[in-house]
Amino acid sequence: MVDITFKTFTLRKAIASATIKASSAATIQAVKNGTVPKGNVLEFARASALLAIKKTSDVIPDCHPLPVEFAAISYDFDEINIHIKVEVHTIYKTGVEVEAMHGASVASLVIYDMLKPIDKNVEISNIKLLEKQGGKSNQKNIDVTHLTAAVVVCSDSVSQGIKEDSSGKILVEALQKQGINTIDYSVVSDDISAIRQKIDYFKTKSLDLLLFTGGTGLSDRDVTPEAVHPFITKEIPGIMETARNYGQERVKTSMLSRGIAGFSDDMLILTLPGSSGAVKEYIQALFPQILHIFSVKQGAGH
């Protein structure tokens, strides 16, 4: 199975369809009139589709078990066809397109089975996905090529050459993957004055995005939030709330991070933990959604 450990919960929807083709209008009329000998075709198919949706992971090996928040089966008719539509919703880390298609497939098989005694030429056709929403399919492409960014590693041991940096390099690589190419990288000690000098410097450069990694913990030398806070002109609490909540589902000590985020005039500042594992989690939790901030801010300016 594909590893979805680091994916985030979002509302995901899918709509699938299938078509049953009868050999005559009389078959379709029998379905509508409820005179098919085996019983109520549409209700049997509806119940079977609901069961199939819920049991998809039991029969499709690579599908993950997931909570089905909503499912609906509807029918349309023309002269010799029954068109089945299946819609499924979940709030989870992976989509429900296979669940919707599985529901449509089973509903069509049930209808086929119930109609074959009265129509030997009934056919199943066009099982397909009509629509899906959520996850990557809902993420709009954001033009970030014009953005400038900087990564500052706050660490006494790294600045003294005792330890090699990993979290800062992970951040630089993550920004490059998002499409940001102009990235400054530097290291400072865990010192309020040194951190503030960096902020002052990048504000003179009209930087768009400044990321600090390190110094958000509870030791006496963890001073990054204290250094950054006076520069924040518009705090955005939800950013770090989201990141800590994401981390809390994986590592219980994530609640101890004191990172803050917000704008310093036109420059967005994020303060991330210093461990490489925590940085990877924050990247998964925040990107690329956080880059929408810049398009929203530009729109507000217009």
Backbone as numpy.savetxt, mean C-alpha at the origin, in Angstrom:
# Nx Ny Nz CAx CAy CAz Cx Cy Cz
5.25 -18.60 -1.21 4.42 -17.39 -1.21 5.28 -16.14 -1.21
4.80 -15.10 -1.85 5.51 -13.83 -1.89 5.52 -13.22 -0.49
6.66 -12.67 -0.10 6.78 -12.05 1.23 6.06 -10.70 1.24
5.00 -10.58 2.03 4.27 -9.30 2.15 4.45 -8.70 3.54
5.47 -9.18 4.26 5.69 -8.72 5.64 5.79 -7.21 5.74
6.46 -6.59 4.76 6.73 -5.16 4.85 5.70 -4.30 4.12
4.67 -4.93 3.56 3.63 -4.14 2.92 2.72 -3.52 3.97
1.98 -2.49 3.57 1.10 -1.78 4.50 -0.36 -2.08 4.19
-1.19 -1.95 5.21 -2.62 -2.15 5.06 -3.23 -0.96 4.31
-3.95 -1.25 3.24 -4.71 -0.22 2.54 -6.04 -0.83 2.08
-6.99 0.03 1.76 -8.25 -0.45 1.20 -8.01 -0.90 -0.22
-8.36 -2.14 -0.50 -8.14 -2.72 -1.82 -9.45 -3.30 -2.34
-9.73 -3.08 -3.61 -10.96 -3.53 -4.23 -10.66 -4.22 -5.56
-11.53 -5.14 -5.92 -11.41 -5.77 -7.24 -12.79 -6.16 -7.75
-12.97 -6.06 -9.05 -14.21 -6.48 -9.70 -13.84 -7.43 -10.83
-14.48 -8.60 -10.83 -14.25 -9.59 -11.89 -15.58 -9.98 -12.51
-15.51 -10.59 -13.68 -16.75 -10.99 -14.37 -16.59 -12.34 -15.04
-17.70 -12.94 -15.35 -17.75 -14.18 -16.14 -19.07 -14.18 -16.90
-19.10 -14.90 -17.98 -20.31 -14.96 -18.82 -20.73 -16.41 -19.03
-22.01 -16.67 -18.87 -22.61 -17.96 -19.20 -23.43 -17.78 -20.48
-23.09 -18.54 -21.48 -23.80 -18.45 -22.76 -24.71 -19.68 -22.92
-26.00 -19.43 -23.03 -26.96 -20.51 -23.26 -27.18 -20.70 -24.76
-27.83 -21.81 -25.11 -28.07 -22.07 -26.53 -29.38 -21.47 -27.02
-30.23 -20.99 -26.05 -31.50 -20.40 -26.47 -32.00 -19.44 -25.41
-32.90 -18.57 -25.82 -33.51 -17.62 -24.89 -34.38 -18.33 -23.87
-34.84 -19.53 -24.19 -35.69 -20.28 -23.27 -34.94 -20.64 -21.99
-33.65 -20.94 -22.12 -32.84 -21.25 -20.94 -32.76 -20.04 -20.02
-32.49 -18.90 -20.59 -32.39 -17.67 -19.81 -33.73 -17.36 -19.14
-34.81 -17.57 -19.84 -36.13 -17.31 -19.28 -36.43 -18.25 -18.12
-35.98 -19.48 -18.22 -36.16 -20.44 -17.12 -35.42 -19.98 -15.87
-34.22 -19.41 -16.05 -33.46 -18.88 -14.91 -34.23 -17.72 -14.28
-34.70 -16.81 -15.10 -35.43 -15.65 -14.60 -36.73 -16.05 -13.89
-37.40 -17.05 -14.42 -38.69 -17.47 -13.86 -38.55 -18.39 -12.66
-37.32 -18.87 -12.40 -37.11 -19.79 -11.30 -37.67 -21.17 -11.55
-37.68 -21.61 -12.81 -38.26 -22.91 -13.16 -37.20 -23.96 -13.52
-35.94 -23.68 -13.26 -34.89 -24.67 -13.50 -35.06 -25.81 -12.49
-35.10 -27.07 -12.91 -35.39 -28.18 -12.01 -34.48 -28.28 -10.79
-33.22 -27.90 -10.93 -32.29 -28.03 -9.81 -32.48 -26.95 -8.74
-33.27 -25.91 -9.02 -33.52 -24.90 -8.01 -33.18 -23.50 -8.47
-33.09 -22.60 -7.51 -32.83 -21.20 -7.79 -31.38 -21.00 -8.21
-31.17 -20.90 -9.49 -29.81 -20.86 -10.06 -29.00 -19.70 -9.50
-29.56 -18.53 -9.52 -28.79 -17.32 -9.16 -28.42 -17.30 -7.69
-29.32 -17.76 -6.82 -29.01 -17.74 -5.39 -28.00 -18.82 -5.02
-28.11 -20.01 -5.67 -27.10 -21.04 -5.46 -25.73 -20.53 -5.88
-25.67 -19.87 -7.03 -24.40 -19.35 -7.54 -23.86 -18.25 -6.64
-24.77 -17.41 -6.14 -24.34 -16.32 -5.26 -23.70 -16.88 -3.97
-24.36 -17.85 -3.35 -23.83 -18.43 -2.12 -22.50 -19.12 -2.38
-22.41 -19.84 -3.49 -21.17 -20.54 -3.83 -20.03 -19.56 -4.10
-20.34 -18.44 -4.74 -19.31 -17.43 -5.02 -18.78 -16.83 -3.72
-19.66 -16.57 -2.77 -19.23 -16.03 -1.48 -18.30 -17.00 -0.76
-18.65 -18.28 -0.79 -17.78 -19.28 -0.18 -16.44 -19.35 -0.91
-16.47 -19.27 -2.23 -15.23 -19.34 -3.02 -14.31 -18.16 -2.72
-14.89 -16.98 -2.59 -14.09 -15.78 -2.28 -13.35 -15.98 -0.96
-14.07 -16.47 0.05 -13.47 -16.64 1.37 -12.44 -17.76 1.41
-12.57 -18.74 0.51 -11.70 -19.91 0.52 -10.61 -19.87 -0.55
-10.40 -18.73 -1.15 -9.44 -18.65 -2.26 -8.06 -19.14 -1.87
-7.58 -18.74 -0.71 -6.22 -19.13 -0.31 -6.10 -20.62 -0.04
-7.22 -21.31 0.14 -7.19 -22.76 0.37 -6.93 -23.54 -0.91
-7.26 -22.94 -2.06 -7.13 -23.68 -3.32 -6.13 -23.05 -4.29
-5.75 -21.81 -4.07 -4.73 -21.15 -4.91 -3.48 -21.01 -4.04
-2.45 -21.82 -4.25 -1.34 -21.92 -3.31 -0.63 -20.62 -2.97
-0.49 -19.72 -3.94 0.26 -18.49 -3.69 -0.58 -17.35 -3.11
-1.87 -17.58 -2.93 -2.72 -16.53 -2.37 -2.64 -16.54 -0.84
-2.55 -15.34 -0.27 -2.50 -15.21 1.18 -3.91 -15.19 1.77
-4.11 -15.80 2.92 -5.39 -15.62 3.62 -5.57 -14.15 3.97
-6.76 -13.64 3.77 -6.98 -12.22 4.06 -8.42 -12.00 4.53
-8.67 -10.90 5.22 -10.04 -10.61 5.68 -10.88 -10.04 4.55
-12.01 -10.65 4.30 -12.93 -10.15 3.28 -13.89 -9.19 3.98
-13.77 -7.90 3.66 -14.60 -6.89 4.32 -15.95 -6.72 3.62
-16.00 -7.05 2.33 -17.23 -6.87 1.56 -17.14 -7.74 0.32
-18.27 -8.34 -0.03 -18.35 -9.09 -1.29 -19.78 -8.99 -1.82
-19.90 -8.80 -3.13 -21.22 -8.70 -3.75 -21.20 -9.39 -5.10
-22.27 -10.12 -5.40 -22.41 -10.81 -6.67 -23.68 -10.29 -7.34
-23.56 -9.85 -8.58 -24.71 -9.33 -9.30 -24.76 -9.95 -10.70
-25.95 -9.87 -11.32 -26.17 -10.50 -12.63 -26.83 -9.52 -13.59
-26.44 -9.62 -14.86 -27.12 -8.94 -15.95 -27.43 -9.98 -17.03
-28.49 -9.72 -17.76 -28.91 -10.67 -18.79 -29.01 -9.97 -20.14
-28.73 -10.72 -21.21 -29.20 -10.35 -22.53 -29.89 -11.58 -23.11
-30.09 -11.65 -24.38 -30.96 -12.69 -24.94 -30.54 -14.10 -24.56
-29.25 -14.41 -24.68 -28.82 -15.78 -24.38 -27.63 -15.82 -23.41
-27.36 -14.72 -22.73 -26.19 -14.68 -21.83 -26.57 -14.23 -20.42
-25.87 -14.81 -19.45 -25.91 -14.33 -18.08 -24.53 -13.77 -17.77
-24.47 -12.50 -17.41 -23.21 -11.85 -17.09 -23.09 -11.74 -15.56
-22.06 -12.35 -15.02 -21.84 -12.36 -13.58 -20.79 -11.30 -13.24
-21.05 -10.52 -12.21 -20.07 -9.54 -11.73 -19.84 -9.76 -10.25
-18.58 -9.85 -9.87 -18.21 -10.11 -8.47 -17.29 -8.99 -8.00
-17.66 -8.35 -6.89 -16.85 -7.28 -6.31 -16.42 -7.67 -4.90
-15.14 -7.46 -4.60 -14.58 -7.83 -3.30 -13.76 -6.66 -2.76
-13.89 -6.40 -1.43 -13.10 -5.37 -0.76 -12.35 -6.00 0.41
-11.17 -5.48 0.70 -10.44 -5.84 1.91 -9.62 -4.65 2.37
-9.26 -4.64 3.63 -8.24 -3.70 4.13 -7.09 -4.59 4.57
-6.10 -4.69 3.69 -5.02 -5.65 3.95 -3.79 -5.25 3.16
-2.78 -6.13 3.19 -1.49 -5.83 2.57 -1.37 -6.32 1.13
-2.35 -7.05 0.66 -2.32 -7.55 -0.71 -3.72 -7.50 -1.30
-3.80 -7.54 -2.62 -5.06 -7.28 -3.29 -5.99 -8.48 -3.35
-7.19 -8.25 -3.88 -8.24 -9.27 -3.91 -8.70 -9.60 -5.33
-7.85 -9.36 -6.32 -8.28 -9.65 -7.69 -8.48 -11.15 -7.93
-7.63 -11.99 -7.33 -7.80 -13.43 -7.51 -9.06 -13.90 -6.78
-9.33 -13.32 -5.63 -10.55 -13.66 -4.90 -11.79 -13.35 -5.74
-11.79 -12.18 -6.37 -12.93 -11.80 -7.21 -13.07 -12.74 -8.40
-11.95 -13.07 -9.03 -12.00 -13.96 -10.19 -12.39 -15.39 -9.78
-11.92 -15.80 -8.61 -12.30 -17.13 -8.11 -13.81 -17.18 -7.86
-14.35 -16.12 -7.27 -15.79 -16.06 -7.04 -16.57 -16.12 -8.34
-16.11 -15.37 -9.35 -16.79 -15.38 -10.65 -16.70 -16.75 -11.31
-15.54 -17.40 -11.16 -15.35 -18.73 -11.76 -16.30 -19.75 -11.14
-16.36 -19.76 -9.81 -17.21 -20.75 -9.14 -18.69 -20.47 -9.40
-19.07 -19.21 -9.40 -20.47 -18.87 -9.71 -20.84 -19.38 -11.11
-19.93 -19.20 -12.07 -20.22 -19.65 -13.43 -20.30 -21.18 -13.50
-19.47 -21.87 -12.72 -19.51 -23.34 -12.71 -20.82 -23.85 -12.10
-21.28 -23.18 -11.06 -22.54 -23.57 -10.43 -23.70 -23.38 -11.42
-23.71 -22.25 -12.10 -24.77 -22.00 -13.09 -24.70 -23.03 -14.21
-23.48 -23.32 -14.68 -23.31 -24.34 -15.72 -23.88 -25.68 -15.25
-23.52 -26.08 -14.02 -23.96 -27.38 -13.50 -25.49 -27.45 -13.38
-26.11 -26.33 -13.00 -27.56 -26.34 -12.81 -28.33 -26.24 -14.12
-27.68 -25.70 -15.16 -28.37 -25.54 -16.44 -28.15 -26.69 -17.41
-27.11 -27.47 -17.21 -26.79 -28.50 -18.23 -27.91 -29.53 -18.42
-28.75 -29.84 -17.38 -29.83 -30.79 -17.66 -30.86 -30.26 -18.65
-30.99 -28.93 -18.76 -31.99 -28.37 -19.68 -31.36 -27.73 -20.92
-30.00 -27.63 -20.91 -29.32 -27.01 -22.06 -27.95 -27.65 -22.20
-27.84 -28.61 -23.10 -26.60 -29.37 -23.27 -25.46 -28.53 -23.86
-25.77 -27.38 -24.42 -24.75 -26.57 -25.08 -24.37 -25.30 -24.32
-24.72 -25.24 -23.03 -24.36 -24.07 -22.24 -22.84 -23.96 -22.14
-22.33 -22.74 -22.16 -20.88 -22.51 -22.16 -20.49 -21.46 -21.12
-19.26 -21.57 -20.63 -18.65 -20.55 -19.77 -17.61 -19.81 -20.59
-17.61 -18.48 -20.50 -16.61 -17.72 -21.27 -16.26 -16.42 -20.55
-15.12 -15.84 -20.95 -14.73 -14.48 -20.56 -14.65 -14.26 -19.05
-14.00 -15.16 -18.35 -13.70 -14.90 -16.94 -12.52 -13.94 -16.91
-12.73 -12.76 -16.36 -11.65 -11.76 -16.41 -11.78 -10.73 -15.28
-10.65 -10.06 -15.04 -10.62 -8.97 -14.06 -11.03 -7.68 -14.76
-12.00 -6.99 -14.21 -12.46 -5.73 -14.80 -11.76 -4.53 -14.20
-11.49 -4.60 -12.90 -10.96 -3.41 -12.22 -10.32 -3.82 -10.91
-9.25 -3.12 -10.53 -8.71 -3.28 -9.19 -8.22 -1.93 -8.69
-8.33 -1.75 -7.38 -7.91 -0.49 -6.75 -7.15 -0.81 -5.47
-6.32 0.13 -5.06 -5.58 -0.03 -3.82 -4.16 -0.49 -4.08
-3.29 -0.32 -3.06 -1.91 -0.70 -3.22 -1.23 0.10 -4.30
-0.34 -0.52 -5.05 0.42 0.18 -6.08 -0.46 0.71 -7.20
-1.57 0.00 -7.47 -2.42 0.44 -8.58 -3.10 1.77 -8.30
-3.12 2.19 -7.02 -3.75 3.46 -6.66 -2.74 4.58 -6.48
-1.46 4.25 -6.55 -0.44 5.27 -6.33 -0.21 6.05 -7.62
-0.45 7.33 -7.54 -0.24 8.18 -8.70 1.26 8.39 -8.92
1.63 8.48 -10.18 3.02 8.79 -10.50 3.32 10.23 -10.10
4.36 10.39 -9.32 4.73 11.72 -8.83 6.04 12.12 -9.48
6.08 13.28 -10.07 7.32 13.78 -10.67 8.19 14.35 -9.56
9.25 13.63 -9.22 10.15 14.08 -8.15 11.53 14.44 -8.69
11.66 14.43 -10.01 12.98 14.67 -10.59 13.52 16.05 -10.26
12.60 16.98 -9.95 13.02 18.34 -9.65 13.37 18.53 -8.18
13.06 17.54 -7.34 13.29 17.69 -5.90 14.76 17.51 -5.54
15.19 18.26 -4.55 16.54 18.09 -4.01 16.42 17.58 -2.58
17.33 16.71 -2.20 17.24 16.08 -0.88 18.62 15.98 -0.25
18.62 15.78 1.06 19.87 15.56 1.79 19.64 14.54 2.88
20.63 13.71 3.11 20.61 12.73 4.20 21.75 13.07 5.14
21.41 13.26 6.41 22.41 13.58 7.42 22.41 12.48 8.47
23.54 11.85 8.66 23.68 10.80 9.67 24.15 11.44 10.97
23.37 11.28 12.03 23.72 11.83 13.34 24.27 10.69 14.20
25.59 10.66 14.36 26.20 9.57 15.10 27.61 9.94 15.55
27.86 9.85 16.84 29.22 10.08 17.35 30.19 9.05 16.78
29.79 7.78 16.82 30.70 6.71 16.40 31.02 6.76 14.92
30.02 7.10 14.09 30.27 7.18 12.65 31.13 8.41 12.34
30.84 9.54 12.98 31.61 10.76 12.71 33.06 10.62 13.15
33.31 9.76 14.14 34.68 9.54 14.63 35.39 8.42 13.89
34.70 7.78 12.96 35.31 6.71 12.19 35.36 5.38 12.91
34.68 5.26 14.04 34.67 4.02 14.81 33.73 2.99 14.17
32.66 3.48 13.60 31.63 2.62 13.03 31.30 3.10 11.63
30.96 2.15 10.76 30.59 2.51 9.39 29.08 2.74 9.31
28.70 3.76 8.58 27.28 4.06 8.42 26.59 3.06 7.50
25.36 2.69 7.86 24.54 1.87 6.96 23.17 2.51 6.73
22.60 3.10 7.79 21.25 3.66 7.66 21.20 4.83 6.68
22.21 5.68 6.71 22.24 6.81 5.79 22.33 6.37 4.35
23.15 5.36 4.09 23.31 4.85 2.73 22.02 4.18 2.25
21.32 3.53 3.17 20.03 2.93 2.81 19.05 4.01 2.40
19.05 5.14 3.12 18.17 6.25 2.79 18.50 6.85 1.43
19.76 7.03 1.15 20.17 7.58 -0.15 19.69 6.67 -1.27
19.90 5.38 -1.11 19.47 4.42 -2.13 17.95 4.44 -2.31
17.24 4.55 -1.18 15.76 4.58 -1.25 15.28 5.82 -1.99
15.89 6.96 -1.75 15.51 8.19 -2.44 15.80 8.09 -3.94
16.92 7.47 -4.27 17.26 7.29 -5.68 16.24 6.39 -6.38
15.78 5.36 -5.68 14.77 4.47 -6.24 13.44 5.19 -6.48
13.18 6.21 -5.67 11.96 6.99 -5.86 12.08 7.96 -7.02
13.30 8.16 -7.53 13.50 9.05 -8.67 14.17 10.37 -8.32
14.57 10.54 -7.06 15.28 11.76 -6.65 16.77 11.55 -6.89
17.36 12.38 -7.67 18.75 12.19 -8.07 19.72 13.16 -7.41
19.24 14.33 -7.00 20.11 15.31 -6.36 20.05 15.12 -4.86
21.03 14.38 -4.31 21.02 14.01 -2.89 22.37 14.31 -2.27
22.37 15.14 -1.24 23.58 15.43 -0.47 23.66 14.42 0.69
24.87 13.97 0.98 25.06 13.00 2.07 26.17 13.49 2.99
25.90 13.49 4.31 26.93 13.93 5.24 26.71 13.28 6.61
27.71 13.41 7.44 27.69 12.84 8.79 28.05 13.92 9.80
27.31 13.96 10.92 27.64 14.86 12.02 27.61 14.08 13.32
28.20 14.64 14.34 28.15 14.02 15.66 26.79 14.27 16.30
26.51 13.58 17.39 25.27 13.80 18.13 25.40 15.07 18.94
25.30 16.18 18.26 25.52 17.48 18.88 24.47 18.46 18.34
23.76 19.12 19.25 22.68 20.01 18.84 23.18 21.11 17.90
24.31 21.70 18.25 24.84 22.79 17.43 25.19 22.31 16.02
25.82 21.14 15.91 26.22 20.61 14.60 24.99 20.30 13.74
23.96 19.76 14.37 22.73 19.42 13.64 22.05 20.69 13.15
22.00 21.71 14.01 21.35 22.96 13.63 22.10 23.69 12.53
23.42 23.55 12.54 24.21 24.16 11.46 23.84 23.54 10.11
23.60 22.24 10.12 23.18 21.57 8.89 21.84 22.11 8.40
20.91 22.29 9.31 19.59 22.80 8.92 19.73 24.20 8.33
20.50 25.05 9.01 20.71 26.41 8.50 21.34 26.39 7.11
22.30 25.52 6.94 22.99 25.44 5.65 22.03 25.03 4.54
21.24 23.99 4.78 20.35 23.49 3.71 19.18 24.44 3.45
18.82 25.22 4.44 17.77 26.23 4.18 18.27 27.30 3.23
19.56 27.62 3.32 20.12 28.61 2.38 20.19 28.04 0.97
20.18 26.72 0.85 20.25 26.07 -0.45 18.86 25.78 -1.03
17.82 26.20 -0.29 16.42 25.95 -0.72 16.16 24.46 -0.97
16.67 23.63 -0.06 16.48 22.18 -0.16 15.01 21.83 0.02
14.57 20.77 -0.66 13.17 20.32 -0.53 12.97 19.34 0.62
13.88 18.39 0.76 13.68 17.30 1.70 14.97 17.00 2.46
14.91 17.12 3.78 16.06 16.86 4.64 15.73 15.71 5.59
16.51 14.64 5.50 16.30 13.48 6.35 17.47 13.29 7.30
17.17 13.23 8.58 18.16 12.89 9.59 17.95 11.43 9.99
19.03 10.71 10.18 18.94 9.36 10.71 19.86 9.25 11.92
19.27 8.81 13.04 20.02 8.69 14.28 19.65 9.76 15.28
19.85 9.44 16.55 19.63 10.42 17.61 18.20 10.62 18.02
17.31 9.66 17.72 15.90 9.81 18.10 15.52 8.93 19.29
16.50 8.29 19.89 16.23 7.38 21.01 16.21 8.08 22.35
16.57 7.35 23.40 16.40 7.84 24.77 17.70 8.08 25.53
18.83 7.86 24.89 20.09 8.10 25.59 20.36 9.60 25.70
21.31 9.97 26.56 21.63 11.39 26.76 22.17 12.04 25.49
22.77 11.24 24.62 23.34 11.78 23.38 22.34 11.80 22.22
21.15 11.29 22.45 20.11 11.32 21.40 19.39 12.66 21.45
19.84 13.59 20.61 19.35 14.97 20.70 18.77 15.50 19.39
18.61 14.63 18.41 18.14 15.11 17.10 16.78 15.81 17.18
15.77 15.25 17.87 14.49 15.95 17.94 14.60 17.32 18.60
15.41 17.41 19.64 15.59 18.70 20.33 16.26 19.72 19.43
17.20 19.24 18.61 17.89 20.15 17.70 16.98 20.63 16.58
16.11 19.76 16.11 15.28 20.07 14.95 14.03 20.86 15.31
13.45 20.57 16.46 12.13 21.11 16.79 12.00 22.63 16.65
12.96 23.43 17.09 12.80 24.88 16.95 12.69 25.37 15.50
13.13 24.55 14.56 13.09 24.96 13.15 11.76 24.62 12.49
10.96 23.78 13.13 9.71 23.33 12.52 8.66 24.44 12.57
8.24 24.89 11.39 7.21 25.93 11.32 5.81 25.34 11.12
5.74 24.12 10.60 4.46 23.43 10.45 4.68 21.94 10.70
4.33 21.51 11.90 4.55 20.11 12.27 3.51 19.22 11.59
3.93 17.99 11.24 3.03 17.00 10.63 3.10 15.74 11.48
2.34 15.68 12.56 2.44 14.55 13.50 2.13 13.20 12.87
1.23 13.19 11.89 0.79 11.93 11.30 1.90 11.14 10.64
2.96 11.81 10.19 4.05 11.11 9.51 4.72 10.12 10.45
5.15 10.61 11.61 5.83 9.72 12.53 4.87 8.80 13.27
3.63 9.22 13.43 2.63 8.32 14.00 2.47 7.10 13.10
2.42 7.33 11.80 2.30 6.24 10.84 3.52 5.32 10.89
4.69 5.91 10.91 5.92 5.11 10.92 6.05 4.30 12.20
5.76 4.93 13.35 5.87 4.20 14.61 4.83 3.08 14.70
3.64 3.35 14.21 2.60 2.32 14.23 3.00 1.14 13.35
3.56 1.44 12.19 4.04 0.38 11.30 5.13 -0.43 11.99
6.07 0.25 12.62 7.15 -0.44 13.31 6.68 -1.23 14.50
5.67 -0.70 15.21 5.16 -1.35 16.40 4.57 -2.73 16.09
4.06 -2.91 14.89 3.52 -4.21 14.50 4.62 -5.23 14.29
5.87 -4.79 14.22 6.99 -5.67 13.94 7.99 -5.74 15.09
8.27 -4.58 15.72 9.21 -4.52 16.84 8.58 -3.67 17.93
8.36 -4.25 19.10 7.62 -3.56 20.15 8.32 -2.30 20.66
9.64 -2.23 20.53 10.36 -1.05 21.02 10.26 0.15 20.09
9.55 0.00 18.97 9.39 1.14 18.05 8.71 2.32 18.72
7.93 2.06 19.77 7.23 3.13 20.47 8.19 4.07 21.19
9.45 3.67 21.32 10.42 4.49 22.05 11.10 5.53 21.16
10.88 5.44 19.86 11.48 6.43 18.96 10.79 7.78 19.13
11.58 8.86 19.17 11.04 10.21 19.41 11.10 11.07 18.15
11.16 10.44 17.00 11.28 11.19 15.76 10.13 12.17 15.55
10.42 13.29 14.91 9.42 14.30 14.57 9.52 14.62 13.08
8.50 15.27 12.55 8.51 15.62 11.13 7.70 16.88 10.91
8.08 17.63 9.90 7.32 18.82 9.55 8.11 19.71 8.62
7.47 20.80 8.21 8.12 21.77 7.34 8.87 22.81 8.16
10.05 23.13 7.68 10.77 24.31 8.14 10.68 25.30 6.99
9.66 26.14 7.04 9.28 26.97 5.89 8.96 26.05 4.71
9.78 26.03 3.66 9.47 25.19 2.49 10.25 23.89 2.46
11.02 23.60 3.49 11.84 22.39 3.52 11.22 21.36 4.46
10.94 20.17 3.94 10.39 19.10 4.77 11.53 18.38 5.49
11.38 18.25 6.81 12.40 17.58 7.63 11.79 16.33 8.25
12.49 15.21 8.12 12.12 13.97 8.78 13.27 13.51 9.67
12.97 13.05 10.87 14.00 12.53 11.76 13.71 11.05 12.00
14.59 10.21 11.48 14.42 8.76 11.53 15.39 8.13 12.52
15.08 6.94 12.99 16.01 6.23 13.89 17.34 5.95 13.21
18.30 5.49 14.00 19.63 5.24 13.46 19.88 3.81 13.03
19.05 2.87 13.46 19.30 1.47 13.08 18.84 1.24 11.65
19.58 0.39 10.95 19.26 0.13 9.54 17.91 -0.57 9.41
17.59 -1.45 10.36 16.30 -2.14 10.32 15.14 -1.18 10.45
15.26 -0.24 11.41 14.19 0.74 11.61 14.06 1.66 10.41
15.17 2.05 9.80 15.13 2.91 8.62 14.40 2.21 7.48
14.67 0.94 7.28 13.98 0.18 6.24 12.48 0.16 6.48
12.09 0.00 7.76 10.67 0.00 8.09 10.04 1.36 7.82
10.73 2.44 8.18 10.20 3.78 7.95 10.04 4.05 6.46
10.98 3.57 5.66 10.89 3.75 4.21 9.65 3.05 3.68
9.43 1.82 4.13 8.26 1.07 3.69 6.96 1.76 4.12
6.97 2.32 5.32 5.75 2.94 5.86 5.43 4.27 5.19
6.45 5.02 4.78 6.24 6.41 4.37 6.35 6.67 2.87
7.13 5.88 2.16 7.35 6.14 0.74 6.57 5.17 -0.12
6.08 5.62 -1.27 6.23 6.95 -1.88 5.17 7.95 -1.45
4.24 7.55 -0.56 3.10 8.40 -0.24 3.52 9.78 0.26
4.60 9.82 1.02 5.01 11.09 1.62 5.40 12.12 0.56
5.80 11.66 -0.61 6.20 12.59 -1.66 5.01 13.36 -2.23
3.80 12.88 -1.95 2.60 13.63 -2.36 2.53 14.98 -1.65
3.23 15.09 -0.53 3.25 16.35 0.21 3.66 17.51 -0.70
4.62 17.27 -1.55 5.14 18.34 -2.39 4.14 18.76 -3.47
3.43 17.79 -4.05 2.41 18.16 -5.03 1.24 18.86 -4.36
0.88 18.43 -3.15 -0.20 19.09 -2.40 0.20 20.52 -2.06
1.45 20.68 -1.60 1.92 22.02 -1.22 1.98 22.96 -2.42
2.43 22.40 -3.57 2.48 23.22 -4.78 1.09 23.61 -5.23
0.15 22.68 -5.12 -1.23 22.95 -5.50 -1.84 24.02 -4.63
-1.53 23.97 -3.32 -2.06 24.96 -2.41 -1.50 26.35 -2.74
-0.27 26.33 -3.25 0.34 27.60 -3.60 -0.31 28.24 -4.80
-0.91 27.43 -5.67 -1.60 27.96 -6.86 -3.01 28.39 -6.50
